[in-house]
Amino acid sequence: MNDLLDRLRELLLDTGYTIDGVRERLGDVAATALSREEPVPALRATEGDDPLGTLVRLWWLGAAVDVRRAPRGLPVEELAAAGLVTVEGGRITSTVHLQPWETGGYVVSDRKVRPGDPALRADHVVGAGGASANLAQLVSRRPVGRALDLGTGCGVQVLHLDGRAEEIVATDVNPRALDLARLSWGLSGIREVDARQGSLFDPVPGERFDLIVSNPPFVISPAGRFSYRESGFQADDFCRDLVRLAPRHLAPGGTCQLLANWLHVGGEDWQDRVGGWLAETGCDGWAVQRDVQDPAEYVELWLRDAAEQGTPRYRELYEDWLGWFESENVTGIGFGWITLNDSGSLDPVVRVEELGHRVELPVGGYVDEVLGSITGAHRLTDAELLGARLAPADGMLEERIGPPGAEDPARIVLRQTRGLRRSAQVGTVEAALAGVCDGQYPLDPLLAAIAELTGEDPDDLRAKAPEGLRSLIAEGFFHISTG
Ligand SMILES: C[S@@+](CC[C@H](N)C(=O)[O-])C[C@H]1O[C@@H](n2cnc3c(N)ncnc32)[C@H](O)[C@@H]1O
């Protein structure tokens, strides 16, 4: 099989079946329509008989193509024998969706259903998409020894881990997912992934990893009809259990990063709910809510995802799902990221926050620093802070807002132009500090100088400044200079 996949990869690359090649072949309108799951412009754009257009129709659009139009060298009979295509009446049809991926590799999955298609099979294997890319962007770029991809599906996270981890274990409860993932890895030239079937951490008893990643079946529904997105666990228990169990499988210093959904329940603070999951782990933890939807929006999103809008069962499914949310007093559903780090500290730090705006990508390029700032700030005593040399974040801007002509601004805002692009309203002391600190002098004499300028009592300033500064350090506005 590996030989067949190697030859197929070469043919795909030679024909230009790459992300850029497909986009160029389709043109902007058809490519953009396809990103909205609208295949008609792409079908029209590939009506000719050029090899690349034929591959796009066959592998991406799922259209039958004439055998005579198959690119030269496409091993049709071998692909049919391997079950990847069927040939009937002189036409080839693909049994899978095969798409180029941003790593330069290929991802094999089931084809996405569109309105009017037959219903999804319960063991549908979802292709790589926005959520897959989100997790890949979040995962730390630090090279690691052992990595685990829990719920590998089409195997896309392994494409991102390849070259960064010495050893990769990938698990999934769905055996079909592992079959298709093996094709993705083979076609991407990745060998030696240890693929294991089973639920949650069952396939890796007693084993520890330096990095655990998971884009889990996070969708919260009453029924658990599709394993590609729903675990069948109650409410948001799957993500909670994943978080709770992860530390037993983290090597010292190891990190676990996952996407998650969580419930907003009437009368309960969602931050307490998610914070509670993290606090139980004994690890440092950072949870970020990137979006929140009301129950109706959520139900519509996932009924659309399974192309169930317009079907006879749509209303019944919608009512059951919404009714269940109502019975559970659910007011919203949060979407976000969770990062755990087994730092070994006896004083673990948990931060739960909302970040709805665009951040610099990939977050994985600086996520270790983010966690370092959060935990470092928390563990710094006032005396240590006063003796520390602070430097402002790279590219930080100060905005002064106030009525025209006013001597003093009504508001001063520090704004990060890099990383998480946070902004914070600050007082004159923090703003002055941002202007003068450059990692050269300890905080204490800088505060004394600022007190002299502002007429404040230096001892008062020394006593009250650390609290606000600690929070600005945790949020990455200031770094502790080690140089
Ligand atoms: C949203 S897909 C993620 C696929 C892929 N990792 C990605 O990033 O696109 C979730 C995967 O979790 C798998 N899964 C569902 N229930 C599971 C369980 N109890 N334990 C492990 N994996 C599970 C599904 O079969 C599916 O492949």
The ligand as an SDF file (V2000), in Angstrom:
LIG
                    3D

 27 29  0  0  0  0  0  0  0  0999 V2000
  -13.8380   16.6630   15.4860 C   0  0  0  0  0  0  0  0  0  0  0  0
  -13.1090   15.1430   15.0210 S   0  0  0  0  0  0  0  0  0  0  0  0
  -11.4060   15.6220   14.9770 C   0  0  0  0  0  0  0  0  0  0  0  0
  -10.6180   15.0440   13.8460 C   0  0  0  0  0  0  0  0  0  0  0  0
   -9.2240   15.5840   13.6880 C   0  0  0  0  0  0  0  0  0  0  0  0
   -8.3950   15.2780   14.8360 N   0  0  0  0  0  0  0  0  0  0  0  0
   -9.1740   17.0690   13.4110 C   0  0  0  0  0  0  0  0  0  0  0  0
   -8.4610   17.7820   14.1190 O   0  0  0  0  0  0  0  0  0  0  0  0
   -9.8490   17.5190   12.4850 O   0  0  0  0  0  0  0  0  0  0  0  0
  -13.2520   14.2370   16.5670 C   0  0  0  0  0  0  0  0  0  0  0  0
  -12.7300   12.8260   16.4830 C   0  0  0  0  0  0  0  0  0  0  0  0
  -12.8860   12.2260   17.7890 O   0  0  0  0  0  0  0  0  0  0  0  0
  -13.2860   10.8810   17.6120 C   0  0  0  0  0  0  0  0  0  0  0  0
  -13.9790   10.4230   18.8290 N   0  0  0  0  0  0  0  0  0  0  0  0
  -15.3120   10.4400   19.1150 C   0  0  0  0  0  0  0  0  0  0  0  0
  -15.5430    9.9250   20.3310 N   0  0  0  0  0  0  0  0  0  0  0  0
  -14.3300    9.5740   20.8350 C   0  0  0  0  0  0  0  0  0  0  0  0
  -13.9160    8.9810   22.0480 C   0  0  0  0  0  0  0  0  0  0  0  0
  -14.7940    8.6530   22.9950 N   0  0  0  0  0  0  0  0  0  0  0  0
  -12.5970    8.7630   22.2280 N   0  0  0  0  0  0  0  0  0  0  0  0
  -11.7040    9.0830   21.2760 C   0  0  0  0  0  0  0  0  0  0  0  0
  -12.0280    9.6500   20.0890 N   0  0  0  0  0  0  0  0  0  0  0  0
  -13.3420    9.8990   19.8780 C   0  0  0  0  0  0  0  0  0  0  0  0
  -14.1730   10.8990   16.3890 C   0  0  0  0  0  0  0  0  0  0  0  0
  -14.2620    9.6210   15.8090 O   0  0  0  0  0  0  0  0  0  0  0  0
  -13.4820   11.9380   15.5080 C   0  0  0  0  0  0  0  0  0  0  0  0
  -12.5790   11.3270   14.6340 O   0  0  0  0  0  0  0  0  0  0  0  0
  1  2  1  0
  2  3  1  0
  2 10  1  0
  3  4  1  0
  4  5  1  0
  5  6  1  0
  5  7  1  0
  7  8  2  0
  7  9  1  0
 10 11  1  0
 11 12  1  0
 11 26  1  0
 12 13  1  0
 13 14  1  0
 13 24  1  0
 14 15  1  0
 14 23  1  0
 15 16  2  0
 16 17  1  0
 17 18  1  0
 17 23  2  0
 18 19  1  0
 18 20  2  0
 20 21  1  0
 21 22  2  0
 22 23  1  0
 24 25  1  0
 24 26  1  0
 26 27  1  0
M  CHG  2   2   1   9  -1
M  END
$$$$
